[in-house]
């Protein structure tokens, strides 16, 4: 059972395989949470609440994209990505 992956490692692999889905889910949860938070403030106009929610979600999306870029950089440096696609690349004999 030495090959058993930790939960963090399995989550990291899922994020590597589904980068755009991860960013989209973070965006959706960010805008939902921000709308819920802003709607609890009664002294703001609805248009301002929506604008604030969009800005919060945009900042979260940029952070998620930066995180995905770091994961991609790590995979490139460690050679994990090359190992994953090695059997798909035709060899020149």
Order of alpha helices (4+ residues) and beta strands (2+ residues): alpha-alpha-alpha-alpha
